[in-house]
Amino acid sequence: MTVAAAQIARVPNRSGMWYFVRRNPTLVGGLFVLALVALAALMAPLIAGDPILAKPVNRLRPPSQVNWLGTDQL
């Protein structure tokens, strides 16, 4: 192996995707936030509850032992 070939062999690969991701920490943070938003969107039915189970009779009630802060129009 010649000297030029040995020098070329030691040059790191700077064209790969993982090199680009490692050099851009903002990209990693953005992907993390995007993953959190996507997870919240997928879990929305579990978080929000079922609107059909809402009881219109209990609208705008004052605070009680069941609803400490009262109820709203929804």
C-alpha positions in Angstrom: 0.0 0.0 0.0 1.4 3.4 -0.9 1.5 6.4 1.3 -1.3 8.1 -0.6 -3.5 5.0 -0.4 -2.9 4.8 3.4 -3.9 8.5 3.9 -7.1 7.9 1.9 -8.0 4.9 4.0 -7.8 6.9 7.2 -10.2 9.7 6.0 -13.5 9.3 7.9 -16.7 8.9 6.0 -18.3 12.3 6.2 -21.1 11.7 3.7 -23.4 9.4 5.7 -26.7 10.1 7.3 -25.5 9.4 10.8 -22.6 11.9 10.4 -25.1 14.5 9.4 -27.4 13.8 12.4 -24.5 13.8 14.8 -23.4 17.2 13.5 -26.9 18.8 13.9 -28.2 18.5 17.4 -31.1 20.8 16.5 -32.3 18.1 14.1 -32.3 15.6 16.9 -34.3 18.0 19.2 -36.8 18.7 16.4 -37.3 15.0 15.7 -37.9 14.4 19.4 -40.6 17.2 19.6 -42.2 15.8 16.4 -42.3 12.3 17.9 -44.0 13.7 21.0 -46.6 15.5 19.0 -47.3 12.4 16.9 -47.6 10.3 20.1 -50.0 12.8 21.6 -52.1 12.7 18.4 -52.2 8.9 18.4 -53.2 8.8 22.1 -55.8 11.7 21.8 -58.8 9.4 22.2 -57.4 8.0 25.4 -56.5 11.5 26.8 -59.6 13.4 25.9 -62.2 10.8 26.8 -65.5 10.0 25.2 -67.7 13.0 24.5 -70.8 10.8 24.3 -70.5 10.0 28.0 -70.7 13.7 28.9 -73.9 14.4 30.8 -75.6 17.7 29.7 -77.5 17.8 33.0 -74.3 18.5 34.9 -73.4 21.7 32.9 -72.4 24.9 34.7 -72.7 23.4 38.2 -71.0 25.0 41.2 -68.1 23.3 43.0 -69.0 20.1 44.7 -67.2 17.0 46.2 -67.2 15.3 42.8 -66.2 18.3 40.7 -63.9 20.5 43.0 -63.8 23.4 40.5 -67.3 23.1 39.2 -68.3 22.2 35.7 -68.2 24.2 32.4 -70.4 24.2 29.4 -68.8 21.1 28.0 
